[in-house]
Each structure stands twice: as C-alpha cells, then as structure tokens.
Amino acid sequence: MTDRFYITTAISYPNGRPHMGHAYEAVTTDVIARYQRLRGRDVRFLTGTDEHGLKISQAAKAAGVAPKAYVDTQVTAFTGMTARLNISNDRFIRTTDPDNIAAAQELWRRMAANGDLYEDRYEGWYSVRDEAYYDEGELIDAVDASGQGIRLSPQGTPVEWTVEDSWFFRLSAYQDRLLKLYDDQPGFVRPSRSLNEMRAFVGGGLNDLSMSRTSFDWGVPVPGAPGHVMYVWVDALVNYLAGAGWPGDAPYWPADLHVIGKDVVRFHAVYWPAFLMAAGVDLPKGVFGHGHVLNRGEKMSKSLGNVVDPIALADAFGVDRLRWFLVRDVAFGDDGSYSEGAIAERANADLANGIGNLAQRALAMVAKDGGVMPAGEGDAPALRDAMIQHTRAYFEHMDALALHRGLESVMAMVSAANGYFADAAPWGLKDEPAKRAGVLAATLDATRRIALLVQPVIPESAGRLLDQLGVAADARDFAAFDTPVAPGTPLPVPGGVFPRWVEG
C-alpha cells in the first residue's frame, strides 16, 4: 500500500491582495509537504481560493462587475504568490470549480438524507467580513469613531442583525460526538491551546447552524431548494474533499493535515467534522491552527498603513531568505513578528555566516586541491556524534510540526561543523595531504547532510549547494542521507550560494 500524505492550506478569500499571513501559511505548509516527500511519501498538497459569499458579492458590486468576473481577476494575485514563493502545491482549487460545486451539493444531499438539515427562519448576528454567525454572548461592546455604541465579533469585525429564511444544520446533535473526538484523539486539534478552546466552545453548548442564504445569489445552489445558496463555509470546507477527488475515487482522503490560521479553527474543528459525521464521510486526521504574523509586533491593517506585500519582500530579499526567516523566527503555532531588519539579520547570521561560510571555505580548498571529492573520514568523533544527535532531533521536531525547532537543530549541526573545521585547521595541513583530505571530506559530508535537511525550507538554494557538493539528483531524499559522495567525484567550481544581504 502506498504511503500517502494529504495536506492542505486554508483557502484564501480573494477580495484583496495576498498579505504576509497568506504567505506564511503557504510557506509553512509547503515546508511540511516537501519534508514528507523527502521522507518518501506520496504527497498531495492542496491550496486555493474561497470565492463565494456576501463579501465577494459586495466587492464585485462596488467594482461594477459580475462576481465571477471579479474573482477571475482577483485570483491571479494568489496563483502568482504561490508561484513566486516556490510553493509546490499539486493543485490550486477554486470553490467556483465545477467539481467543488458538485462535491458541495453531494455533501448537502447526504447530510439531508441523514435528517440533519431542516428549514426555518434565521434571526441573529452576522459578520460579513468573517462570513460567520455569532451568538449574543460572543459579541464585544465597542464605540465607533463618532462615539456611537456598536457590536463587534470576537475578531473585532462589524456585525449586523440578519433575518432571512434558511436551512439549518443540527449542529446541536453533535456536541457529545465532538467532545468524544477531542478526548479520543487529542492530536486532532493542535496546538493544545486551540484544542482547549474548541473543547470549551463545544462544551458550552451548540446552537444549530444556519446553512443557506436567500438575500443574495452568489453561492452554490442548494439542491431542491430554489432561491437558496449554501452558507459560504460549506462549499469552502468541501474543497478539501473535492481536491482529493470525492465523491469519486479519492485515494488521498482522509486528509492528514489541514493547516489553517488560529482564527478559523472553529470552522475546521467543530463545523467541518460535524458535517462529515452527518454525511458519513471519514474525518481528517488533524487540524493545526498557526498564529498570526505581525509587522513589528502589530497586527496588520490598512488603517495603520502597515500591510506589506509578501511579493515585495521576496523581491527585495530573495525567496529563500524570506522563507528561511518565516520558518526559523516564527514558532509554528504561535504569533510571530517580522521586520525587514530582522529578515536581513537572520539571513546573514544563518545562511551567509553559517551554512554559506561552512560550505565556501571547504569547497574553496577542495578546488585548489584538484576539484574532486577528497578521500578519507577525518578524525572527527565529536562531529559525528553531534551530527547524529542533532539529526535525530531534527526529524523529531519536524514530525511534531515544530518547524522552527527543526531549524534550530540544523543550525546546531552548522555550529558543530564550523567548529570542527576551525579546530582541524586544514589550511595548515598542506604538508599532510591525507590528513587535510580527511578533514575536508568530513566537513563536506557534514555540509551535504545539512543541505539535504534544509531542502524543505530553501529548496532552490539547497539545490544549488548540493550541485556544488557533487550530490546526484537521485540522491537527495532522506533515504540517501547516510550515503556520502564517492571520493574522486568531480566537483564544479564553487560559487557563493548564500551571499550576505546588503541593503541598497
């Protein structure tokens, strides 16, 4: 049986341009997907856009175009971002795709056949910006710029009182089954902070969920209910099924991991599993809610003027420098902060002074000594022990989705290799060529191992470094980790893979 791994991002709402939150989620999910491929798994990686709902309908009206024409234009910014950031997704799905619409209608029919949908009248608070319903007890009392009292959602977004005919989902019937899911599979929701929040939310009691709208028509038509379109989160969540081929042959389902922002955990850890239970479909294996990426410690907003285009940062620093920073400096699962200065400092410290310095010093000496992989192992028991220890830690951290800790282990390997190289001082061994060759061989093999491990994070740069180390294209997955480059293998003329970043 094939060892499959199916991973998804949340799908982006294309009513504006991609921001750093979109970039962070795409990059971290890509790192996990690439890591699993290097482990030898058959990976399917899905990302895309969420294109229905009132928010899109209103944005299209303001732009003076039809909703489909509006999203067709907007979505190019998101497909462009995935390409620019070297995201290795297997499919970019759109909720307006025919197979997603068909999957949403089939899920609806199955929920209805199970007796979990009924028609009634909805009266309650709705946030257009969040495309979410909120109970009275969740709202925040606030004051607007004119001094008038207003109600806000828990996310700080405006809410409005909504009254319309709607189909409802019997979410209340799934309280006990959801609590049992959390108890039986505590890894279903990660990190633990999100699990505790969902357990408290469900434990406090669940109201049935409004599942259709009649006040606008930009959505998936409800089967057998003219005038009703599905609540946008229904067809949005169904993208994970459609992207796996459901309701036809879907060998990658259930998904191994949904990577999402912490502000939409409720939709993925409460509504989504309840829908699937009602439809008799297997549940995904896990949901991970990552934190926010803050600009100099502040949440990004247009009013503060601190929204940064990730493509502009990629153009300024290079894609791999940006990717490295996002994974290294933002603890996966927690909020993190970035600034241009922090990106530059991290890139110079780790990539230029760390990995780059290690590689260039050893490769430059090998080039002078004939340009082939030297023979010998070097007297390096401490280096070997360090490499074993930190490699084991790397895999443990990456398997546990502690991506930043995985890179900490890599940098510990870099430190050990640089320390060995400095202590062995091969530049002083010109009269002892065998010993010099052993030191260089040990250093280059340590560098090869490091380059293999950083491939998920900086794939383009790691590939160029592996080229210079003479590593064959078919020897770059983790199965080849303990297979050194054969002595005598010709090595190309070395060139700097990680130059220091200098402003201007």
N, C-alpha and C positions, 0 to 999 in steps of 0.2 A: 504493500500500500504506500502511495506517495505521501511523504511528509509535507503537508500543505500548511501554509500560513497566510491568513487573510487579514489585512489591516486597512483601516480607513481613517481619513480625517473627517471632521465635521465638514459639511458643505457650506460654502460662503454665500452670503446674501449679496448679490451684485448691484446694490443701489448706490454704490460709491466705489472708489478705487481701493485696491488692497492696501492694508496697513501692516504694521510690524507684527500685530497679533496673528494675522493670516500667514505671514512669512514664517513666524516662529513655529506655528503648528505644522505647516508644510515641511519645514526642515527637520524638526524632531521626528515626525512620523517617517520621513524619508530615511533618516538615520536608522530607525528600527527596522524598516523594510530591507535596507541594504545589509544590515547586520545579519538578519535572518537568511538572506540569500547566500551570504558568505559562509554561513553555517551549513549550507547545503539544502535548505528548504525550498520548496516550490511556492514562491510568494506571489500573492495577488495584492496589489496596492491601489486603492481607490480614493480619488478626491473629486471635487466638482463644485457645482453651484446650485443654490436653492432659489428657484426663480418664480414661484407663485406667491400669492398673498396680497393683502391690502396695501402693505408698504410699497411693493413694486407697482401695484396698480396706481397708487397716488403719485409715485415718482414718474411713471410714464405719462400720466395725465399732465403733470407740471411741465414735462418736456415736450408735450404736444405730439406724442407718437403712441402707437399701439403698444401694449405691454410686451408682446413677443418681439417686436422690432427694438424696443428699449433694451430687453435683456440680451438680444443678439449682439447689440453694440457693446454693452457693459461687460459681457463675459470674456471678451478678448483680453481685458486687463488681467484677468485671473489665469487664463491659459498662458498668457505672456509671463506672469510671475512664476508659474511652475517651471516653465522652460528656462527662464533666466537664472533661477536659483538651483538648477540642475536637479529637479525633483524627478524621481524615477517611477512615477505612477504608471500603472498599466492601463488605466482608463481615467478619463476626465468625464464624469457623468453630469448631465444636466437634468433637473427634475422635469423639464419640458420634453425630454426624450421619450419617444413612443413606448419603449419597454418599461420605463419608470411609471408612466401613466397606467399602463396595463397592469403592472405589479401592484400599484396602489389600489386599483379597482378590485383586483382579485383578493387582496388582503381584506378590503372592506366587506366583500361578499362573504368571506369566511368568518369574520367577526359577527356579521349579521346572522349567519346560519347558526352560530353558537348562542344566539339570543342576547348578545352584549350590546346591541345598538337599538335605540328607541327614539322616537320623535317627540319633541317638547319645545318649550319656549325658553330661550336664554335671556336672563337679565343679570348683568354683572359688569365687573371692571375688566377692561381690555387695554393692553399696551400695543399700539400699532408698531412702535419701534422694535419691541421684543417679539411681536407676533405671539403674545402669551396672555392667558387669562390669570387673574389673581383674585384670591379671596380677600374679603374686607380686612381680616386680621393681618394680612401681609403688607398692607399699604402703609406708606410713610406720609405723615402730615408735613407740609412744607409751605413756603411763601414764595411767590413769584417776584419778578423784578418790580412790579407795580405795588407790591405789598399785599396782594390778594392770596388767601389761603388756597392751596392746591393739594391734590393727592398724587403721590408718586409710587411706582412699583418698587420692589426691593432693590432693583437695579438702578433706581433713580430716574427712570424714564416716565414720561407723562402717561396717565391712564384716562380712559373715557368710559362713561357708563354706556353700555351697549344692550340693546333689546332687539331680538330677532328670533324667528323660528329656526330651530337647529335640530340636527340629530345628535344624540348624546351617547357616549360610551360608558358602560357600567364600571368605571374605574373603582368605585367603592367596593365592588365584589372581589377585588384583587388585593386588598390590604394584607390579609393573612398570608397569601401566597408570596407576595413580595417580601414581607418580613422573613418568611422562611427561606427565601432565596438568599437574602443578606446573611442569615445565620448559617446556612449550609455552605455557602460559597462566599466567604468574606473577601476573597480576591476579585469578586465580580465588579466591585466599585473600588477604584484606587484613585488617589491615596486614601488613607484611613480617614482623613478629615472629611472627604466627600462621602464616604460610606456612612459615617456618623450623622452627617447632615441628612442623608436620604432616609436613614432609619428613623430619625426624629420626625421628619416630614410625614412619612407614611404612618408612623405610629400615632401621630396626632389626629389621624382620620383623613379619609379621602372622599372628596366630592366627585360625582360623575362629571365627565369632561365633555364640553361642547365640541362637536366634531365636524360641523359643517357651517357654512355661511350662506346667506341669501341676499346680503346687502351689496354684493359685487359678484362678478362672474369670472375673475382671473384666478382660476384654480382647476383642479381635476374634478370633472363632473361626478357626482355621487350616483352610483348605479341605481336605477329605478326611482330616482327622486329628482324630477325636473326642477330646475331653479336653485338647486343646492350644489355648492362646490365644497370640496374637502378642506377642513382646517389645514393650514399650510404645513404644520408639523407632521401631518400624516404622510403626505407624499414626500416630504423631506426625509423622514426617517426610513421610508421604504427604499430610498436609493441604495442603501446597503444591501438589501435583498436583490434588487434589480441588477446591481453591479456584479452580483455573483451568479446571475442567470435565472434567478427564481421568477416565476413558479415552474420553469422548465428545469432542465438538468443544472444543478447548482453545486458542483463538487467542492467549492471552497466554503460553502456555508455549513456550519455557523462561523461567523467572523471570530477570529482570535482576539482582536482588539479594536475598539473604537477610541481613537484619540480625539479629545474634544476640549473646549475651554471650560473652566470650572463653573461659568455662569449658565451653561446649558446641561449640566449633569442631570437635573431633574427630568428633562425630556428623554434622556438616554437611559437612565437608571430606574425610572418609575413608569412613564408612559410607554416607552418602547417595549420593555419586557412584558408589560400587561397586554399590549396589542398582540404581541407574538403568542402569548399564552392563549388569548382568546381565539386566535386563528389556528392554533395547533401547530405552530412553527417553532423549531428549535431556537433557543435563546443564544445570543452571542456569548462568548466565554468571558469577556471583560470589557470594562469601560474605564478609561483613565482621563481624569479631569486635570489638565495642566493649569498653571497660573497665568496671570497677566504679565505682559512685558511693558514696563513703564519707561517713559522718557525722562531720564534724570530723576527718577523716583516719583514722577507724576503720571497719573493716568492720562492717556492721550485724548484730546478733544479739540474740535475745530475752534471752539470759543477761546481756548488758551493758545491757539496757534502753534501747538507742539506736535501735530500729526506729521510723521515722517514717512516718506515713500521708501519702502524697502529696496525698490529697484535703484533709487538714487544712492543708497548706501552700498549696494552691491557694485554699482558703477564706480563709486569713489574708492572703496577698499578692495574690491575683488570679491567674487562669490565665496571662495573658500575661507577667506579671512572672516567674512560675516557669518558664515555657517559655523566656523570654529567658535567664535565668540558666543553665539546664541546657545550652543550646546554646553560649552565649558563654563560660562559665567551665570547662566540661569538654571538653578536647580530644578530639575524636571518635576513638576507638581507644585512648586512654589512660585510666588510672584518674583520677578527679577527686574533689574533696571539696566538701561544701556545709555551710552553717550558715544559720540564719535571718538572722544579721547580714550574711553575705556576700550573700545574696539581696537584702536591703534596700539594701546599698551599691551593688550592681551596677545595680539598677533605678533608683535615684536618679541615679547618675552617667550612665548611658547614656540612659535613657528620659526622666526628668524634666529633668535639666540639659542633656542633649544634644539628642535629637530633639524633645522637647517644647518646650524653650526656643526652639529654632530656629523651629519652626512658630508658636508663640504670638506671638512678637514681631512676625513679619512679618504674620501674619493679623490681629492687632490693629490694625496701621497701615492695612491694606487696608480693614478695617471702617470706620475713621474717614474714609477717603478715598472712600467710596461703596459699598463692599461688592461690587465686581466685580473680576475678574481684571485687573490692570493690563497696559498695553501696554508694549512695549519689551524690550530684551535686557540692558541694563546694560553697563557697561564691565567685563567680568569674564573676561578671557582666562585668568587664573590659576585661577579657579574652574572654568572649562570644562575646562581641562587636567587638573585634579585629579579632576573627576568622570569623565572618560574613563578616566584611569589606574586609579582605584580600582574603577570599574565593571568594567573588563576583569579586574582581579584577583579581584573578587567571583565572576564566572562561572567563572574558572579554579579557584578554591578549591572552589566548590560542586560543580562537575563532578567534582573529585577527592575528594569527600566530606570535605574539610577544612572542616567546617561552621563551626567556631569562627573559622577564618581568614577565611571569608566575612564574618562579622560584624565582624571587625577592619577589613576593607575598608570596610564600611558606616560604621563609626564614624570612619574617616579622611575619608570624604565629609562626615559631620556636622561634623567639626572644620573642614574647608575652608570649608563653607558658613557656619558661625558666624563664622569669621574674616573672610570676605568681608563679611558683614553688619555686623560691628563696624567694620571699616575704612571701609566706604562710608558708614556713619552716616546712614541715610536720615531719622532724626528731625531732622537739621539741614538737610534739603533742602526745607523747606516752601515756600521761595520759588523752587524749581526743580522744579516738579511733574513734568516729563517725565523728569528725571534720577532723581527719587525713585521714579517708577513703574517705571523700568528696573531699579533696584536691587531693588525688591520683586518684580518679575516674575522676575528671575534667581534670587532667593532661594526663591521659591515653587516654581519649576520644579525646583530642586535638591532641595527638600523632597519634591516629588512623586516624583522618581526614588528617593529614599531610602525613601519609604513603599512604593513598588512592590517594592523589593528585600527589605524586612523582612516582607512578607506571609507567606512560608512559616513564619516563626518566631512572629510575633504577629499572626495573621490578623484577630482581632476589633479590636484597637487600630489596626492598619494600615488596616482598612476604614473606621473612623470618621475617621481622619485624611484619607484620600482623599476621603471625603464632604465634609469641610470645605474641601478644595482644589478642589472642583468637578470631580473626575475621574469621568467617566461609568462606569457599571457594566460596560460592554462595552469599556472602555479601560484595563483593569487587569492584563492579562497582559503578558509581556515583549515581545510584538510591538509594543505601543504605547509602549514605553519612550522613544522619541525624538519622540513626538507631544505637544507641550505643550497645556495647556488654552487654549482660544481666548480672546484678550483680550475683555473685556466680559461674560464668563460670570459670572452672579450667584453669589456665594459666601454660604453660610449664616453666621449669627452664630457666631463661633468660641467654642469651649469647650475647656477643658483635657482633652486625651486622655491625658496622662501626668502626673498629679499626683504630687508627692513622696509617698513612703510614710513615714508617721509611726506609730510603734508606739502602740498603745492606741486 
